[in-house]
Amino acid sequence: MSGGQIAALIFAIILLLPGGCFLLFGIGFATDRQYYDAAFLLLPIAAAILALAGFLFWIAFRRRKGPGETQGGGTQS
């Protein structure tokens, strides 16, 4: 695992907290008549933060091809 992958993993874990909070508050505000309009702002922000976290997790756990490896993971003869 490279340094960039470790950094991506750390940032992805950190982004789960604000993304989850925006999601929970957005769902909570969507059920309340007084703050219904706030949900239209909080839910897209939550989706963006969680999508970024998902992208960073993908970067952190992808396998990098080494020299001589093919697409299927085998080695070239």
Backbone hydrogen bonds, N-H to C=O, Kabsch-Sander energy under -0.5 kcal/mol:
donor,donor_aa,acceptor,acceptor_aa,energy
6,I,2,S,-1.9
7,A,3,G,-2.3
8,A,4,G,-2.2
9,L,5,Q,-2.1
10,I,6,I,-2.3
11,F,7,A,-2.5
12,A,8,A,-2.2
13,I,9,L,-2.1
14,I,10,I,-2.2
15,L,11,F,-2.2
16,L,12,A,-0.8
16,L,13,I,-0.6
17,L,13,I,-0.6
17,L,14,I,-0.8
19,G,15,L,-1.8
20,G,16,L,-2.4
21,C,17,L,-2.3
22,F,18,P,-2.6
23,L,19,G,-2.0
24,L,20,G,-2.7
25,F,21,C,-2.8
26,G,22,F,-2.2
27,I,23,L,-2.4
28,G,24,L,-2.4
29,F,25,F,-2.9
30,A,26,G,-1.5
31,T,27,I,-0.9
31,T,28,G,-0.6
32,D,29,F,-0.9
36,Y,33,R,-0.8
38,A,35,Y,-0.8
39,A,35,Y,-0.8
39,A,36,Y,-0.7
40,F,36,Y,-0.6
40,F,37,D,-0.6
41,L,38,A,-1.0
42,L,38,A,-2.5
43,L,39,A,-2.3
45,I,41,L,-1.2
46,A,42,L,-2.4
47,A,43,L,-2.3
48,A,44,P,-2.2
49,I,45,I,-2.5
50,L,46,A,-2.7
51,A,47,A,-2.0
52,L,48,A,-2.1
53,A,49,I,-2.2
54,G,50,L,-2.3
55,F,51,A,-2.3
56,L,52,L,-2.3
57,F,53,A,-2.3
58,W,54,G,-2.1
59,I,55,F,-2.2
60,A,56,L,-2.3
61,F,57,F,-2.0
62,R,58,W,-0.9
64,R,62,R,-0.5
69,E,66,G,-1.6
70,T,74,G,-2.6
73,G,70,T,-1.2
76,Q,68,G,-2.1
